[in-house]
Amino acid sequence: MSLRTEPASKASRRGLPATAAVLVIAWALILGAVLGFGWLLTHPLQSSVDPWDNDVSRWFADQRSGTLDGPADVGTFLGDTIPAMALFAVVAVAFAAWKRSWRPLVFAGLLVAGVGGFYALATHLDPRDRPPVSILDPGLVPDASFPSGHVGTATAVYVGIALLAWVYAPTARRWVWVLLALPFVVLVARLYQGAHHLTDVLTSLTYASVWLAVLFVLVLRGHGPEKSS
């Protein structure tokens, strides 16, 4: 089954090179903001941010119980890179085949690559110690607290699926709101397990959301069924 040619949109009319340039510039600006914020957290603002950031982590640690440990493990699993990205890939391929369009695949590929790049570079260039609490997720790198890969992955995957459904399956729009809650489930789980500070998880939620918005505008918007000919 071949992928069809879609109607021209603002992005297609401006040309692929121009759209690619906008994407690269947007990604670089987001990366700069993430790295800059990470540097602030680990250098000039460390003495003022760490005390209350650590207090938040201690509060979550104080709420631990045998009853909540299991749900926290589930929340962490929802943000694990391999299963979450595998799910996203399957959904993107399904939408591409269903609608005979390459856009879901481009959207998914750019989303995964962009969010992965933010996380990899920020973790390497802005090392930050984990919260001063017992960490329930064993084997984590001690100075890779900033930002949260799980939250970034969950935001990209579940909100990304919701956007694909919103654009290509209008009848499913009433259900996509459930997907929007999953990144917050992962966020709370990572705080509960002591893997990240509050500022770490909020950073990931923010950069993934902004990159999603950029890709939605430049890749998906205007290509739903209601715009097709």
C-alpha positions in Angstrom: 0.0 0.0 0.0 1.5 3.3 -1.1 1.4 6.4 1.0 -0.7 9.1 -0.6 0.2 12.7 -1.4 -1.6 15.1 0.9 -3.1 18.5 0.2 -0.7 21.5 0.5 -0.5 23.2 3.8 1.3 26.2 5.1 4.3 24.0 5.9 4.3 22.3 2.5 3.9 25.6 0.7 6.9 27.1 2.4 8.9 24.1 1.3 10.6 21.2 3.0 14.0 22.9 3.5 12.4 25.9 5.2 10.3 23.6 7.4 13.4 21.6 8.3 15.3 24.7 9.2 12.5 25.9 11.5 12.5 22.5 13.2 16.3 22.5 13.7 16.2 26.1 15.1 13.3 25.3 17.4 15.0 22.1 18.6 18.2 24.0 19.3 16.4 26.8 21.2 14.6 24.2 23.4 17.9 22.4 24.0 19.6 25.7 24.9 16.8 26.5 27.4 17.1 23.0 29.0 20.8 23.2 29.3 20.7 26.7 30.6 18.1 25.8 33.2 20.1 22.7 34.2 23.3 24.9 34.6 21.4 27.3 36.8 20.1 24.4 39.0 23.5 23.0 39.4 25.5 26.2 39.8 24.3 29.7 40.8 20.8 28.6 42.0 21.9 25.3 43.7 22.1 26.7 47.2 18.6 28.3 46.9 16.8 25.5 45.0 18.2 22.3 46.5 16.8 22.9 50.0 13.2 23.0 49.0 13.7 20.6 46.1 15.1 18.1 48.6 12.3 18.8 51.0 9.7 17.8 48.3 11.6 14.6 47.7 11.6 13.8 51.4 7.9 14.4 51.6 7.2 11.9 48.9 9.6 9.4 50.6 7.5 9.9 53.8 4.4 8.8 52.0 5.8 5.4 51.0 3.9 2.3 51.9 3.6 -1.3 50.7 0.3 -0.3 49.1 1.8 2.4 47.0 5.0 0.7 46.0 3.2 -1.4 43.4 1.4 1.4 41.6 4.7 3.4 41.6 6.4 0.5 39.8 3.6 0.5 37.3 4.0 4.3 36.8 7.7 3.9 36.2 7.1 1.1 33.7 4.8 3.3 31.7 7.8 5.6 31.2 10.3 2.9 30.4 12.0 3.8 27.1 11.8 0.4 25.3 8.2 -0.6 25.9 6.9 3.0 25.6 8.7 3.7 22.4 7.8 0.3 21.0 4.1 1.1 21.6 4.5 4.5 19.9 6.2 3.0 16.9 3.3 0.5 16.5 0.7 3.2 16.8 2.5 5.5 14.3 2.8 2.7 11.8 -0.8 1.8 12.2 -1.9 5.4 11.6 0.4 5.7 8.6 -1.0 2.5 7.0 -4.6 3.4 7.8 -4.4 6.9 6.4 -1.8 6.1 3.8 0.2 9.0 4.9 3.9 9.4 5.8 3.2 12.1 8.4 2.5 9.9 11.4 5.9 8.3 10.9 7.8 11.6 10.5 6.0 13.0 13.5 6.9 10.0 15.6 10.5 9.8 14.4 11.2 13.5 15.0 9.5 13.4 18.4 11.5 10.5 19.6 14.8 11.8 18.3 14.2 15.3 19.6 13.2 14.2 23.1 16.0 11.7 23.3 18.5 14.3 22.3 17.3 16.7 25.0 17.6 14.1 27.6 21.0 12.6 26.5 22.7 16.0 26.2 21.3 17.5 29.4 22.1 14.5 31.5 25.7 14.5 30.2 26.3 18.2 30.3 24.3 19.1 33.5 25.1 16.3 36.0 23.0 16.5 39.2 22.9 14.3 42.2 19.8 12.3 42.9 17.6 13.4 45.8 18.9 12.6 49.3 16.4 9.8 50.0 16.4 6.1 49.6 15.8 5.3 45.9 13.4 2.5 45.1 14.5 2.1 41.5 17.9 0.4 41.8 20.8 0.8 39.5 20.3 4.5 38.6 23.4 6.6 37.8 23.9 8.7 40.9 24.5 12.0 39.2 21.9 11.7 36.4 18.9 13.2 38.2 18.4 16.0 35.6 16.2 15.7 33.7 13.8 12.8 33.9 14.0 10.4 31.0 10.9 8.6 32.1 8.8 11.7 32.3 10.1 13.0 28.9 9.4 9.6 27.3 5.9 9.4 28.8 5.0 12.9 27.7 6.2 12.3 24.2 4.6 8.9 23.8 1.2 9.3 25.4 0.6 12.9 24.3 2.0 12.0 20.9 -0.5 9.2 20.5 -3.3 11.5 21.7 -2.3 14.1 19.0 -2.3 11.4 16.3 -5.8 10.3 17.4 -7.0 13.9 17.6 -5.9 14.6 14.0 -6.6 11.3 12.3 -9.5 9.8 14.3 -11.9 12.5 15.3 -14.4 10.0 16.7 -11.8 9.0 19.3 -11.3 12.5 20.6 -13.5 12.0 23.7 -11.1 9.3 24.9 -7.7 10.9 24.3 -7.9 12.8 27.6 -7.1 9.6 29.4 -3.7 9.5 27.7 -2.9 13.0 28.8 -3.0 11.9 32.4 -0.4 9.2 32.0 2.7 11.5 32.0 1.5 12.8 35.4 1.2 9.3 36.7 4.8 8.7 35.7 5.9 12.0 37.2 4.4 11.2 40.6 5.8 7.7 40.4 9.4 9.0 39.8 9.1 11.4 42.7 7.7 8.7 45.0 10.6 6.4 44.1 13.1 9.2 44.8 14.6 9.0 41.3 14.3 12.8 40.6 13.8 16.2 42.1 10.6 18.1 41.4 12.5 20.5 39.1 13.9 17.5 37.1 10.5 16.0 36.3 8.9 19.4 35.5 11.8 20.2 33.1 11.1 17.0 31.2 7.4 17.6 31.1 8.0 21.1 29.7 10.6 20.4 27.0 8.6 17.4 25.8 5.4 19.4 25.7 7.0 22.3 23.8 8.6 19.9 21.2 5.3 18.2 20.8 3.6 21.6 20.1 6.3 22.5 17.5 5.9 19.2 15.7 2.1 19.3 15.8 2.1 22.8 14.1 4.7 22.0 11.5 4.0 18.3 10.7 0.4 17.3 11.7 -1.8 20.4 11.8 -4.1 20.7 8.8 -3.7 17.1 7.7 -6.6 15.4 9.4 -9.6 13.7 7.6 -11.6 16.9 7.6 -8.8 18.6 5.5 -8.3 15.7 3.1 -9.6 15.7 -0.5 
